[in-house]
Amino acid sequence: MKKYPFLLAAIIATLCSNLEAADDKYLFYIDEALTKHSNLVDPNIELYFATQPHGEIIENLGTFVANKKTNARLKSPATSCSWVFMSAILGLQARAASQGGNAVVNIHSFYKKNEMFSEQKYECHDGKNVSGVALKGTVVRLDK
């Protein structure tokens, strides 16, 4: 390797630059993701974001967090964030189903335990290889 010190330095620099962890914050529209992946959503578990009005709560079954990550390599932030948002939504719906709930209310972003309440947008963090969304919501039984 004595003959190629610049080559070795270039290889090391390239490898180190790929190890840099990007963590870009994006806000995307909830409705766009839900519409794009509507076939995945359980119609029996209603979803209410932030302060959206809902029916009377008969039983509060607990507040839960769905913290999901997905492979973002070679994908746009919009694509990977939409997918990982749906993964978090499905996690909350699965929790509701297992607890006997029929809705998740007060759903909001909870990335790194920072709360962001919005009826229109969710927070996603995108890096070079991974995108992440954390959602927090309360599983309930609503009077129907």
Secondary structure, DSSP 8 states (H G I E B T S, - for coil): -TT-HHHHHHHHHHHHHHH----EEEEEEHHHHHHHTGGGS-TTSEEEETT-----EEEEEEEEEEEEEEE-TTS-HHHHHHHHHHHHHHHHHHHHHHHT-SEEEEEEE-GGG--B--SSEEEEEE-SSEEEEEEEEEEEEE--
